């Protein structure tokens, strides 16, 4: 989890240096980049109830938050857009150590089988949020 945050900060710093921080010509992420980030960052958000809930549209938050934290997610193909809805193929894999605030680090990684699912996201107030994200 910490490595992802560090890589994100380094990427943001690199973009800031390359484009000039605060300049009007800053590069904005594409819809596709935002969709992919919403999917691939879900494991990190699962460590906190509020952050996890904020990743989903109202009424779609799964009850098994901790199960999402023990898996990793990778978009494996093209996103299909239909207005403010998008579907993406997602590879779900185990082997991610579960951590969250107030809990001790898991000594074992998740040993769930790798699977691929189709997830649906919806644009809500300009942000892509998960609407349907089955684990398998």
Backbone as a chain_set.jsonl record, in Angstrom:
{"seq": "XXXXXXXXXXXXXXXXXXXXXXXXXXXXXXXXXXXXXXXXXXXXXXXXXXXXXXXXXXXXXXXXXXXXXXXXXXXXXXXXXXXXXXXXXXXXXXXXXXXXXXXXXXXXXXXXXXXXXXXXXXXXXXXXXXXXXXXX", "coords": {"N": [[0.827, -1.182, 0.0], [1.92, 1.265, 0.823], [3.92, 1.564, -1.071], [2.466, 2.052, -3.406], [1.334, 4.531, -2.853], [3.656, 6.082, -2.616], [4.706, 5.811, -5.194], [2.658, 7.097, -6.585], [2.912, 9.712, -5.581], [5.476, 10.329, -6.508], [5.021, 10.226, -9.267], [3.18, 12.333, -9.521], [4.828, 14.471, -8.737], [6.74, 14.36, -10.77], [5.117, 14.956, -13.001], [4.371, 17.513, -12.274], [6.809, 18.88, -12.374], [7.437, 18.475, -15.073], [5.34, 19.756, -16.435], [5.068, 22.186, -15.276], [4.2, 23.399, -12.341], [1.003, 24.438, -11.41], [0.588, 25.763, -13.773], [-1.425, 26.908, -16.499], [-1.48, 25.123, -18.516], [-1.548, 22.515, -17.61], [-1.659, 18.983, -17.693], [-4.585, 17.147, -17.928], [-6.104, 14.261, -16.484], [-7.478, 11.604, -18.477], [-10.856, 10.368, -19.104], [-10.696, 7.583, -19.258], [-8.292, 7.06, -17.851], [-9.084, 7.916, -15.308], [-11.152, 6.092, -14.775], [-9.711, 3.655, -14.771], [-8.02, 4.149, -12.566], [-9.916, 4.268, -10.525], [-10.702, 1.62, -10.375], [-8.268, 0.116, -10.034], [-7.21, 1.135, -7.689], [-8.836, 0.288, -5.654], [-8.288, -1.728, -3.739], [-6.543, -0.465, -1.918], [-8.251, 1.482, -0.847], [-10.002, -0.064, 0.579], [-9.12, -0.37, 3.141], [-10.273, 1.46, 4.81], [-13.382, 2.339, 6.122], [-14.91, 4.655, 5.357], [-13.521, 5.716, 3.113], [-13.651, 3.529, 1.392], [-16.431, 3.295, 1.009], [-16.851, 5.703, -0.327], [-15.929, 5.163, -2.851], [-17.922, 3.947, -4.229], [-21.16, 4.099, -5.843], [-24.099, 5.472, -4.324], [-25.772, 3.17, -2.315], [-24.583, 0.901, -3.415], [-22.439, -0.188, -2.075], [-20.416, -2.863, -1.165], [-20.902, -5.382, 1.381], [-18.762, -6.843, 2.32], [-16.189, -5.515, 2.852], [-13.535, -6.018, 3.793], [-12.724, -8.254, 2.331], [-12.231, -7.168, -0.156], [-9.933, -5.768, 0.338], [-7.929, -7.654, 0.452], [-7.232, -8.367, -2.032], [-5.97, -7.78, -5.369], [-6.343, -5.579, -8.205], [-6.7, -5.285, -11.698], [-7.207, -3.617, -14.678], [-7.97, -5.183, -17.655], [-8.543, -4.839, -20.317], [-10.326, -3.102, -22.914], [-12.265, -0.235, -22.05], [-15.793, 0.146, -22.085], [-17.969, 2.532, -23.02], [-21.114, 4.047, -22.218], [-22.764, 6.638, -22.29], [-23.005, 8.012, -19.125], [-22.072, 5.728, -17.966], [-19.821, 3.017, -17.628], [-18.245, -0.017, -18.579], [-15.773, -2.381, -17.594], [-13.289, -4.892, -18.128], [-11.955, -6.743, -15.484], [-9.146, -8.05, -13.91], [-8.884, -10.038, -11.112], [-6.94, -10.742, -8.403], [-5.257, -12.716, -5.914], [-3.042, -12.706, -3.067], [-2.361, -10.325, -1.898], [-1.418, -8.462, 0.883], [-3.476, -7.845, 3.648], [-4.249, -4.785, 5.159], [-5.179, -2.268, 7.466], [-6.263, 0.698, 9.167], [-5.977, 0.509, 12.671], [-5.961, -2.228, 12.741], [-4.007, -5.2, 12.926], [-1.291, -6.111, 10.776], [-1.878, -8.519, 8.334], [-0.574, -11.784, 8.54], [-0.595, -13.54, 6.538], [-0.972, -13.761, 3.032], [-3.741, -13.223, 0.835], [-5.202, -16.131, -0.543], [-6.822, -16.539, -2.732], [-8.217, -17.701, -5.81], [-7.201, -16.554, -9.039], [-9.28, -14.507, -11.021], [-11.507, -13.229, -13.572], [-13.636, -10.506, -13.965], [-16.446, -8.486, -14.991], [-16.74, -5.162, -14.386], [-18.838, -2.416, -13.464], [-19.028, 1.053, -13.746], [-20.151, 4.304, -12.769], [-20.646, 7.682, -13.661], [-20.649, 10.156, -11.285], [-21.397, 13.269, -10.26], [-19.19, 14.169, -11.767], [-17.209, 12.335, -11.134], [-15.895, 9.018, -11.424], [-17.489, 6.264, -10.161], [-17.804, 3.112, -8.563], [-20.324, 0.855, -9.496], [-21.093, -1.757, -9.776], [-19.203, -4.325, -8.663], [-18.239, -7.205, -8.707], [-16.553, -9.882, -6.98], [-16.227, -12.467, -7.77]], "CA": [[0.0, 0.0, 0.0], [2.784, 2.428, 0.899], [4.634, 1.693, -2.334], [1.568, 2.679, -4.378], [1.222, 5.948, -2.531], [4.935, 6.699, -2.941], [4.778, 5.908, -6.655], [1.72, 8.145, -6.998], [3.504, 11.012, -5.258], [6.588, 10.564, -7.436], [4.432, 10.532, -10.573], [2.626, 13.686, -9.441], [5.957, 15.397, -8.714], [7.313, 14.365, -12.12], [4.2, 15.705, -13.864], [4.441, 18.912, -11.865], [8.056, 19.427, -12.907], [7.389, 18.442, -16.536], [4.333, 20.655, -16.993], [5.075, 23.462, -14.577], [3.15, 23.384, -11.323], [0.1, 25.575, -11.403], [0.435, 26.405, -15.074], [-2.732, 26.66, -17.107], [-1.324, 24.064, -19.507], [-1.394, 21.235, -16.932], [-2.315, 17.855, -18.343], [-5.694, 16.585, -17.161], [-6.285, 12.838, -16.782], [-8.609, 11.264, -19.341], [-11.885, 9.542, -18.472], [-10.19, 6.22, -19.142], [-7.335, 7.03, -16.751], [-9.838, 8.025, -14.066], [-11.844, 4.81, -14.584], [-8.708, 2.664, -14.389], [-7.582, 4.465, -11.204], [-11.001, 3.899, -9.614], [-10.684, 0.162, -10.25], [-7.004, -0.434, -9.56], [-6.924, 1.631, -6.351], [-9.863, -0.138, -4.702], [-7.682, -2.483, -2.637], [-6.026, 0.488, -0.94], [-9.375, 2.154, -0.2], [-10.723, -1.016, 1.421], [-8.607, -0.29, 4.498], [-10.998, 2.465, 5.585], [-14.814, 2.283, 5.796], [-15.394, 5.852, 4.66], [-12.886, 5.809, 1.797], [-14.202, 2.442, 0.59], [-17.796, 3.675, 0.653], [-16.82, 6.817, -1.282], [-15.569, 4.643, -4.171], [-19.116, 3.343, -4.812], [-22.375, 4.9, -5.922], [-24.978, 5.277, -3.187], [-26.524, 1.918, -2.323], [-23.867, -0.197, -4.074], [-21.253, -0.551, -1.3], [-20.464, -4.261, -0.719], [-20.801, -5.601, 2.82], [-17.519, -7.54, 2.641], [-15.089, -4.587, 2.564], [-12.216, -6.614, 4.067], [-12.376, -9.161, 1.231], [-11.693, -6.341, -1.243], [-8.594, -5.33, 0.713], [-6.955, -8.739, 0.337], [-7.072, -8.678, -3.452], [-5.493, -6.734, -6.254], [-7.229, -5.388, -9.353], [-6.047, -4.739, -12.885], [-8.046, -3.546, -15.871], [-7.279, -6.035, -18.629], [-8.993, -4.628, -21.687], [-10.918, -1.814, -23.268], [-13.46, 0.254, -21.373], [-16.926, 0.351, -22.985], [-18.745, 3.657, -22.49], [-22.498, 4.258, -22.624], [-23.138, 7.84, -21.539], [-22.32, 8.146, -17.838], [-21.798, 4.388, -17.463], [-18.727, 2.346, -18.318], [-17.901, -1.36, -18.106], [-14.367, -2.72, -17.832], [-12.876, -6.218, -17.672], [-11.026, -6.582, -14.363], [-8.507, -9.242, -13.362], [-8.867, -9.991, -9.65], [-5.943, -11.713, -7.988], [-4.938, -12.763, -4.488], [-1.637, -12.482, -2.751], [-2.161, -8.981, -1.378], [-1.534, -8.444, 2.342], [-4.523, -6.959, 4.149], [-3.911, -3.84, 6.216], [-6.088, -1.14, 7.641], [-6.008, 1.392, 10.411], [-6.524, -0.137, 13.843], [-5.843, -3.677, 12.649], [-2.637, -5.632, 12.708], [-1.027, -6.574, 9.413], [-2.104, -9.946, 8.138], [0.676, -12.498, 8.322], [-0.751, -14.335, 5.327], [-1.599, -13.107, 1.883], [-4.945, -13.876, 0.342], [-4.865, -17.22, -1.456], [-7.954, -16.758, -3.631], [-7.854, -17.952, -7.202], [-7.326, -15.42, -9.958], [-10.501, -14.547, -11.823], [-11.776, -11.995, -14.307], [-15.029, -10.086, -13.871], [-16.761, -7.216, -15.634], [-17.202, -4.185, -13.402], [-19.562, -1.278, -14.006], [-18.85, 2.317, -13.035], [-21.078, 5.367, -13.163], [-20.141, 9.028, -13.374], [-21.465, 10.858, -10.3], [-20.797, 14.593, -10.004], [-17.91, 14.285, -12.451], [-16.266, 11.303, -10.695], [-16.276, 7.642, -11.723], [-17.691, 5.461, -8.951], [-18.193, 1.743, -8.839], [-21.735, 0.546, -9.367], [-21.141, -3.208, -9.627], [-17.825, -4.79, -8.65], [-18.211, -8.562, -8.136], [-15.245, -10.496, -6.804], [-16.162, -13.742, -8.485]], "C": [[0.88, 1.257, 0.0], [3.541, 2.651, -0.401], [3.762, 2.385, -3.378], [1.456, 4.172, -4.13], [2.502, 6.694, -2.897], [5.075, 6.858, -4.453], [3.85, 6.991, -7.179], [2.279, 9.53, -6.74], [4.652, 11.34, -6.2], [6.079, 10.915, -8.828], [3.875, 11.952, -10.584], [3.746, 14.727, -9.447], [6.582, 15.505, -10.101], [6.433, 15.174, -13.078], [4.255, 17.191, -13.547], [5.689, 19.577, -12.461], [7.977, 19.533, -14.434], [6.439, 19.483, -17.115], [4.341, 22.033, -16.357], [3.906, 23.531, -13.609], [2.303, 24.643, -11.405], [-0.08, 26.249, -12.75], [-0.918, 26.046, -15.666], [-2.667, 25.544, -18.132], [-1.16, 22.693, -18.882], [-2.212, 20.161, -17.645], [-3.385, 17.303, -17.406], [-5.831, 15.097, -17.494], [-7.523, 12.629, -17.647], [-9.652, 10.496, -18.539], [-11.366, 8.125, -18.251], [-9.186, 6.095, -17.992], [-8.053, 7.1, -15.396], [-10.59, 6.729, -13.751], [-10.856, 3.759, -14.096], [-8.241, 2.905, -12.957], [-8.649, 4.081, -10.181], [-11.026, 2.397, -9.366], [-9.42, -0.301, -9.535], [-6.625, 0.052, -8.165], [-7.876, 1.133, -5.284], [-9.287, -0.901, -3.516], [-7.149, -1.582, -1.543], [-7.164, 1.155, -0.167], [-10.114, 1.244, 0.765], [-10.239, -1.013, 2.863], [-9.372, 0.671, 5.393], [-12.469, 2.463, 5.15], [-15.268, 3.454, 4.945], [-14.811, 5.974, 3.251], [-13.439, 4.736, 0.861], [-15.599, 2.808, 0.108], [-17.813, 4.775, -0.4], [-16.461, 6.373, -2.692], [-16.778, 4.104, -4.921], [-20.252, 4.345, -4.899], [-23.234, 4.559, -4.706], [-25.777, 3.983, -3.355], [-25.801, 0.731, -2.911], [-22.652, -0.685, -3.288], [-21.38, -1.999, -0.821], [-20.29, -4.36, 0.8], [-19.448, -6.173, 3.234], [-16.271, -6.719, 2.291], [-13.724, -5.249, 2.727], [-11.78, -7.568, 2.96], [-11.77, -8.386, 0.062], [-10.265, -5.889, -0.947], [-7.529, -6.397, 0.572], [-6.704, -9.146, -1.106], [-6.487, -7.482, -4.2], [-6.354, -6.716, -7.507], [-6.457, -4.758, -10.501], [-7.039, -4.753, -14.037], [-7.287, -4.259, -16.983], [-7.709, -5.818, -20.074], [-9.59, -3.25, -21.854], [-12.137, -1.491, -22.407], [-14.546, 0.487, -22.421], [-17.845, 1.384, -22.358], [-20.151, 3.681, -23.074], [-23.01, 5.427, -21.798], [-22.316, 7.97, -20.261], [-22.074, 6.798, -17.172], [-20.671, 3.786, -18.286], [-18.555, 0.958, -17.714], [-16.457, -1.642, -18.482], [-14.121, -4.159, -17.376], [-11.786, -6.049, -16.61], [-10.477, -7.939, -13.944], [-8.416, -9.041, -11.858], [-7.923, -11.099, -9.201], [-5.707, -11.618, -6.495], [-3.483, -12.434, -4.258], [-1.336, -11.099, -2.243], [-2.357, -9.029, 0.126], [-2.578, -7.434, 2.765], [-3.979, -6.076, 5.247], [-5.005, -2.809, 6.298], [-5.806, -0.523, 8.988], [-6.681, 0.643, 11.553], [-6.444, -1.649, 13.811], [-4.387, -4.036, 12.43], [-2.498, -6.162, 11.293], [-1.208, -8.083, 9.349], [-0.771, -10.63, 7.887], [0.609, -13.364, 7.071], [-1.391, -13.506, 4.236], [-2.85, -13.883, 1.511], [-4.543, -14.972, -0.635], [-6.031, -17.552, -2.385], [-7.448, -16.944, -5.054], [-8.029, -16.68, -8.027], [-8.58, -15.602, -10.81], [-10.605, -13.254, -12.613], [-13.276, -11.741, -14.267], [-15.211, -8.815, -14.693], [-17.355, -6.302, -14.576], [-17.87, -3.02, -14.131], [-19.332, -0.068, -13.117], [-19.83, 3.335, -13.584], [-20.466, 6.708, -12.782], [-21.148, 9.719, -12.45], [-20.756, 12.163, -9.969], [-19.382, 14.695, -10.565], [-16.874, 13.24, -12.057], [-16.797, 9.925, -11.046], [-16.324, 6.86, -10.434], [-18.186, 4.089, -9.353], [-19.676, 1.53, -8.571], [-21.933, -0.948, -9.124], [-19.717, -3.722, -9.753], [-17.741, -6.184, -8.006], [-16.785, -9.101, -8.03], [-15.129, -11.84, -7.521], [-17.293, -14.658, -8.143]], "O": [[0.611, 2.203, -0.74], [3.779, 3.793, -0.795], [4.252, 3.21, -4.148], [1.48, 4.976, -5.062], [2.447, 7.805, -3.424], [5.508, 7.903, -4.937], [4.202, 7.722, -8.104], [2.144, 10.425, -7.575], [4.796, 12.48, -6.641], [6.631, 11.791, -9.495], [4.077, 12.692, -11.548], [3.617, 15.762, -10.102], [6.914, 16.6, -10.556], [6.934, 15.976, -13.866], [4.192, 18.028, -14.447], [5.625, 20.691, -12.981], [8.39, 20.534, -15.019], [6.708, 20.035, -18.181], [3.685, 22.95, -16.853], [2.758, 23.702, -14.019], [2.818, 25.759, -11.462], [-0.833, 27.217, -12.856], [-1.481, 24.995, -15.36], [-3.709, 25.062, -18.576], [-0.678, 21.777, -19.549], [-3.314, 20.416, -18.131], [-3.118, 17.026, -16.237], [-5.692, 14.708, -18.654], [-8.492, 13.384, -17.559], [-9.376, 10.03, -17.434], [-11.57, 7.539, -17.188], [-9.23, 5.122, -17.241], [-7.664, 6.415, -14.45], [-10.657, 6.316, -12.593], [-11.126, 3.053, -13.125], [-8.08, 1.946, -12.202], [-8.321, 3.619, -9.088], [-11.341, 1.954, -8.261], [-9.494, -1.028, -8.545], [-5.786, -0.571, -7.514], [-7.745, 1.512, -4.12], [-9.761, -0.731, -2.393], [-7.285, -1.896, -0.361], [-7.05, 1.367, 1.04], [-10.786, 1.728, 1.676], [-10.889, -1.601, 3.727], [-9.15, 0.7, 6.603], [-12.77, 2.572, 3.961], [-15.936, 3.267, 3.928], [-15.53, 6.298, 2.306], [-13.669, 4.996, -0.32], [-15.913, 2.647, -1.071], [-18.684, 4.788, -1.27], [-16.666, 7.129, -3.641], [-16.689, 3.828, -6.118], [-20.309, 5.311, -4.139], [-23.103, 3.479, -4.13], [-26.378, 3.74, -4.402], [-26.353, -0.369, -2.912], [-21.901, -1.521, -3.791], [-22.35, -2.335, -0.141], [-19.619, -3.533, 1.418], [-19.033, -6.005, 4.38], [-15.411, -7.169, 1.533], [-12.845, -5.06, 1.886], [-10.586, -7.679, 2.679], [-10.891, -8.897, -0.632], [-9.48, -5.656, -1.865], [-6.339, -6.082, 0.571], [-6.043, -10.151, -1.371], [-6.511, -6.346, -3.726], [-7.012, -7.703, -7.837], [-5.672, -3.829, -10.312], [-7.64, -5.785, -14.335], [-6.113, -3.98, -17.226], [-7.273, -6.55, -20.963], [-9.381, -2.354, -21.036], [-12.933, -2.371, -22.081], [-14.26, 0.969, -23.517], [-18.43, 1.149, -21.3], [-20.362, 3.382, -24.249], [-23.614, 5.239, -20.742], [-21.087, 8.031, -20.305], [-21.887, 6.727, -15.957], [-20.576, 4.017, -19.491], [-18.697, 0.77, -16.506], [-15.972, -1.214, -19.529], [-14.67, -4.597, -16.366], [-10.82, -5.311, -16.809], [-11.236, -8.865, -13.658], [-7.935, -8.012, -11.385], [-8.092, -12.258, -9.578], [-5.928, -10.573, -5.884], [-2.788, -11.945, -5.148], [-0.169, -10.718, -2.158], [-3.352, -9.576, 0.603], [-2.571, -6.295, 2.299], [-3.321, -6.56, 6.168], [-5.677, -2.515, 5.309], [-5.185, -1.144, 9.85], [-7.82, 0.196, 11.423], [-6.83, -2.297, 14.784], [-3.629, -3.276, 11.827], [-3.472, -6.609, 10.687], [-0.739, -8.818, 10.218], [0.061, -10.134, 7.126], [1.63, -13.863, 6.598], [-2.245, -12.657, 4.495], [-2.987, -15.061, 1.841], [-3.651, -14.775, -1.461], [-6.209, -18.705, -2.78], [-6.403, -16.422, -5.442], [-8.89, -15.848, -7.745], [-8.893, -16.705, -11.258], [-9.876, -12.297, -12.352], [-14.08, -12.642, -14.504], [-14.236, -8.152, -15.046], [-18.359, -6.637, -13.947], [-17.512, -2.685, -15.261], [-19.428, -0.152, -11.892], [-20.279, 3.233, -14.726], [-19.852, 6.851, -11.725], [-22.327, 9.851, -12.777], [-19.638, 12.154, -9.454], [-18.486, 15.239, -9.918], [-15.765, 13.252, -12.59], [-18.002, 9.683, -10.978], [-15.34, 6.79, -9.698], [-18.89, 3.926, -10.35], [-20.208, 1.97, -7.552], [-22.817, -1.356, -8.371], [-19.089, -3.584, -10.803], [-17.233, -6.325, -6.894], [-15.93, -8.816, -8.869], [-14.025, -12.283, -7.836], [-17.369, -15.768, -8.669]]}, "num_chains": 1, "name": "protein.A"}
